[in-house]
Amino acid sequence: KGAFTGATRRKAGRFEQAEGGTLFLDEIGDAPASVQARLLRVLQEREVQRVGGDDPLKVDVRVVAATNRPLEKMVEQGTFRADLYYRLNTFPIELPALRERVEDIRPLVTWFLTRHAASMHRKPPEVSEASWRVLEGMGWPGNVRELENYVQRALILSPGAELVLPETERSAPRPRASTRAARPRSFETEVREVITRALDASEGRIYGPDGAAALLGLKPTTLQGKMRKYGIKRV
């Protein structure tokens, strides 16, 4: 029996599962105070306490933590434990922002295109030199995650052999003062086009990891609701 109502078997925790290996803790700067305290004890004592257990369990785990938060300032402000910070800061590696390592953009985009095109059962489109220049000049305040989301959206909107970049405030050229800006398309038209292209790319599938809902980052029921609202039918 487990330690709480409904538990029928013991389940190993993350540290137990990582025994003899490495445990990666992402966004450690967002950990609440209670989690920080428990993590500090594990790092100091090299042991964990199972839920409902009486005896501590020794663990041998290398911990790698990552964050985009300014931990030193958080320590000064009292929002992150100083003792935990120094425990984790044994061998710091500072990764520069993507805008400071533009040379990484091409291999990253190539990898994202290959990965997501495979999930859509298609060949990755070619990227023109003009598109590369746009991608390398966009700044990417959201770093690699923003770049991947942008590439995935571009892939959905590119049914042909060449990648078509979605326009954003940072990628779209500003109109000259002497010219009148083209009238923007309606929101409804844009939504219809994005959903239709996602359905085309997924061969009409809505559910599953290769379905249109997953490509658009929506729940299948949410996508179906939008399809009914805008009168979109499966291909």
FENRA-V886353 format. One line per field, one symbol per residue. phi: phi as a letter, one per 30 degrees, with the letter a starting at -180 (. if undefined). psi: psi as a letter, one per 30 degrees, with the letter a starting at -180 (. if undefined). A space follows every 10 residues. Layout:
BEGIN
phi: ???
psi: ???
END
This chain:
BEGIN
phi: .dcbejdcad cddddddcei bbcccdhddc ddeddedddd ddddchabcd didccdcdbb bdcccbaccd dddddddicb ddddeddddd bdbccddedc beddddddde dddddddddc hbddddcddd deddddcdih ddhddddddd dddddddbdc dcdcdddbdc cdddddddcd ddddddeddd dedddddddd dchidcdjdc dddddcicde dddddddddc iccdd
psi: laflkfkflk kkleeeegkg bkkkjkhffg kleeeeeeee eeeefhlljl kfleklkkkj kkkkkllgli eeeeeefgfk keeeefefge ikjjjlleff ifffeeeeee eeeeeeeefg hlkkllklee eeeeefgfei fgbeeeeeee eeeeeegifa fkkkkkklff fkkkklffkk kkkllleeee eeeeeeeeee eghfkellfg leeeefhlke eeeeeeeeeg hkll.
END
